[in-house]
Amino acid sequence: MVSKHPIAIDPVGYVKTEAVGDQIKDKTRTSEIIIDPKLQFALDGITDYSHIYVLFWLHEIPQEKRATLKVHPRGRSDMPLVGVFAARTNLHPNPIGLTLVELVKVEGNVLTVRGLDAFNGTPVLDIKPFDSWDIAKEPRVPRWWLKLEEEKQKKL
Amino acid sequence: MVSKHPIAIDPVGYVKTEAVGDQIKDKTRTSEIIIDPKLQFALDGITDYSHIYVLFWLHEIPQEKRATLKVHPRGRSDMPLVGVFAARTNLHPNPIGLTLVELVKVEGNVLTVRGLDAFNGTPVLDIKPFDSWDIAKEPRVPRWWLKLEEEKQKKL
């Protein structure tokens, strides 16, 4: 009973960054989000929040890759093969990015954020303020996730 | 420089719930998410997570309401008038819902979740597992938000 009519979404803005390739994964980097000037007043009050969610459209993912149903997390063959909905891979049927970022400043229709893993020109679908209702205090995660996290901590 | 071509998104599933009206705000209620059977294998491994994000399309919001730029949070006139991007109102230019829910169980292509504030038949755009990278530990929020939260705690 899933509708046969696709939903048409106009982006509310786009990402501006000098980061290329893996540089976008650097959580210390800042990027800009240029909001459609018609929507500038919709930003009023957003600087009262320290963090926001950015929802964006991974426009560089080729259509055929969106048919992927299973992945090895981080592309690593030593990790189990899991469904794409069980990982934060960019190969979801609808390649919507969701990233929690730090809001650094807002000038007019331009937001500066820290930690956004999106390429230059990425269409932004929505932004939402983050509050404590968005926190699950002790989330349970897979063992492979904990292993990857442990490796990351050792590198720091 | 926002693209003039809308992005076409096919839902990956839909919400099934008996809750009507304000009942959907009850965080203790469970709902089902019926995933397109073609995508069932994409769910493999998701039960290793305790919590998931659900991204959905608020299909009952009339087009004209999406032009709203400012709101009083919770529709309360004693709250300041803020931009829609500075509140978790459903009147965003793109009415995409984002809710963190508890994953109760998965049977075939049907997920049972607790705390999803979406009406019966709501198209689901994506689901994503929640992990500790999705947590900002001490988020700063507006004073009006803290006031509403304090009122809520008093009622409990």
Boltz contact constraints between the chains, C-beta under 6 A:
constraints:
  - contact:
      token1: [A, 2]
      token2: [B, 11]
      max_distance: 6.0
  - contact:
      token1: [A, 2]
      token2: [B, 36]
      max_distance: 6.0
  - contact:
      token1: [A, 6]
      token2: [B, 8]
      max_distance: 6.0
  - contact:
      token1: [A, 6]
      token2: [B, 9]
      max_distance: 6.0
  - contact:
      token1: [A, 6]
      token2: [B, 10]
      max_distance: 6.0
  - contact:
      token1: [A, 7]
      token2: [B, 9]
      max_distance: 6.0
  - contact:
      token1: [A, 7]
      token2: [B, 57]
      max_distance: 6.0
  - contact:
      token1: [A, 8]
      token2: [B, 6]
      max_distance: 6.0
  - contact:
      token1: [A, 8]
      token2: [B, 8]
      max_distance: 6.0
  - contact:
      token1: [A, 9]
      token2: [B, 6]
      max_distance: 6.0
  - contact:
      token1: [A, 9]
      token2: [B, 7]
      max_distance: 6.0
  - contact:
      token1: [A, 9]
      token2: [B, 94]
      max_distance: 6.0
  - contact:
      token1: [A, 10]
      token2: [B, 6]
      max_distance: 6.0
  - contact:
      token1: [A, 11]
      token2: [B, 2]
      max_distance: 6.0
  - contact:
      token1: [A, 12]
      token2: [B, 93]
      max_distance: 6.0
  - contact:
      token1: [A, 36]
      token2: [B, 2]
      max_distance: 6.0
  - contact:
      token1: [A, 41]
      token2: [B, 69]
      max_distance: 6.0
  - contact:
      token1: [A, 41]
      token2: [B, 83]
      max_distance: 6.0
  - contact:
      token1: [A, 42]
      token2: [B, 69]
      max_distance: 6.0
  - contact:
      token1: [A, 42]
      token2: [B, 83]
      max_distance: 6.0
  - contact:
      token1: [A, 42]
      token2: [B, 84]
      max_distance: 6.0
  - contact:
      token1: [A, 42]
      token2: [B, 85]
      max_distance: 6.0
  - contact:
      token1: [A, 43]
      token2: [B, 83]
      max_distance: 6.0
  - contact:
      token1: [A, 43]
      token2: [B, 85]
      max_distance: 6.0
  - contact:
      token1: [A, 44]
      token2: [B, 82]
      max_distance: 6.0
  - contact:
      token1: [A, 44]
      token2: [B, 83]
      max_distance: 6.0
  - contact:
      token1: [A, 45]
      token2: [B, 82]
      max_distance: 6.0
  - contact:
      token1: [A, 45]
      token2: [B, 83]
      max_distance: 6.0
  - contact:
      token1: [A, 45]
      token2: [B, 86]
      max_distance: 6.0
  - contact:
      token1: [A, 46]
      token2: [B, 85]
      max_distance: 6.0
  - contact:
      token1: [A, 46]
      token2: [B, 86]
      max_distance: 6.0
  - contact:
      token1: [A, 48]
      token2: [B, 142]
      max_distance: 6.0
  - contact:
      token1: [A, 49]
      token2: [B, 141]
      max_distance: 6.0
  - contact:
      token1: [A, 50]
      token2: [B, 139]
      max_distance: 6.0
  - contact:
      token1: [A, 50]
      token2: [B, 140]
      max_distance: 6.0
  - contact:
      token1: [A, 51]
      token2: [B, 136]
      max_distance: 6.0
  - contact:
      token1: [A, 51]
      token2: [B, 139]
      max_distance: 6.0
  - contact:
      token1: [A, 57]
      token2: [B, 7]
      max_distance: 6.0
  - contact:
      token1: [A, 69]
      token2: [B, 41]
      max_distance: 6.0
  - contact:
      token1: [A, 69]
      token2: [B, 42]
      max_distance: 6.0
  - contact:
      token1: [A, 82]
      token2: [B, 44]
      max_distance: 6.0
  - contact:
      token1: [A, 82]
      token2: [B, 45]
      max_distance: 6.0
  - contact:
      token1: [A, 83]
      token2: [B, 41]
      max_distance: 6.0
  - contact:
      token1: [A, 83]
      token2: [B, 42]
      max_distance: 6.0
  - contact:
      token1: [A, 83]
      token2: [B, 43]
      max_distance: 6.0
  - contact:
      token1: [A, 83]
      token2: [B, 44]
      max_distance: 6.0
  - contact:
      token1: [A, 83]
      token2: [B, 45]
      max_distance: 6.0
  - contact:
      token1: [A, 84]
      token2: [B, 42]
      max_distance: 6.0
  - contact:
      token1: [A, 85]
      token2: [B, 42]
      max_distance: 6.0
  - contact:
      token1: [A, 85]
      token2: [B, 43]
      max_distance: 6.0
  - contact:
      token1: [A, 85]
      token2: [B, 46]
      max_distance: 6.0
  - contact:
      token1: [A, 85]
      token2: [B, 127]
      max_distance: 6.0
  - contact:
      token1: [A, 86]
      token2: [B, 45]
      max_distance: 6.0
  - contact:
      token1: [A, 86]
      token2: [B, 46]
      max_distance: 6.0
  - contact:
      token1: [A, 86]
      token2: [B, 129]
      max_distance: 6.0
  - contact:
      token1: [A, 92]
      token2: [B, 126]
      max_distance: 6.0
  - contact:
      token1: [A, 93]
      token2: [B, 12]
      max_distance: 6.0
  - contact:
      token1: [A, 94]
      token2: [B, 9]
      max_distance: 6.0
  - contact:
      token1: [A, 94]
      token2: [B, 125]
      max_distance: 6.0
  - contact:
      token1: [A, 94]
      token2: [B, 126]
      max_distance: 6.0
  - contact:
      token1: [A, 96]
      token2: [B, 126]
      max_distance: 6.0
  - contact:
      token1: [A, 98]
      token2: [B, 128]
      max_distance: 6.0
  - contact:
      token1: [A, 100]
      token2: [B, 134]
      max_distance: 6.0
  - contact:
      token1: [A, 125]
      token2: [B, 94]
      max_distance: 6.0
  - contact:
      token1: [A, 126]
      token2: [B, 92]
      max_distance: 6.0
  - contact:
      token1: [A, 126]
      token2: [B, 94]
      max_distance: 6.0
  - contact:
      token1: [A, 126]
      token2: [B, 96]
      max_distance: 6.0
  - contact:
      token1: [A, 127]
      token2: [B, 85]
      max_distance: 6.0
  - contact:
      token1: [A, 128]
      token2: [B, 98]
      max_distance: 6.0
  - contact:
      token1: [A, 129]
      token2: [B, 86]
      max_distance: 6.0
  - contact:
      token1: [A, 130]
      token2: [B, 136]
      max_distance: 6.0
  - contact:
      token1: [A, 130]
      token2: [B, 139]
      max_distance: 6.0
  - contact:
      token1: [A, 131]
      token2: [B, 141]
      max_distance: 6.0
  - contact:
      token1: [A, 134]
      token2: [B, 100]
      max_distance: 6.0
  - contact:
      token1: [A, 135]
      token2: [B, 135]
      max_distance: 6.0
  - contact:
      token1: [A, 136]
      token2: [B, 51]
      max_distance: 6.0
  - contact:
      token1: [A, 136]
      token2: [B, 130]
      max_distance: 6.0
  - contact:
      token1: [A, 139]
      token2: [B, 50]
      max_distance: 6.0
  - contact:
      token1: [A, 139]
      token2: [B, 51]
      max_distance: 6.0
  - contact:
      token1: [A, 139]
      token2: [B, 130]
      max_distance: 6.0
  - contact:
      token1: [A, 140]
      token2: [B, 50]
      max_distance: 6.0
  - contact:
      token1: [A, 141]
      token2: [B, 49]
      max_distance: 6.0
  - contact:
      token1: [A, 141]
      token2: [B, 131]
      max_distance: 6.0
  - contact:
      token1: [A, 142]
      token2: [B, 48]
      max_distance: 6.0
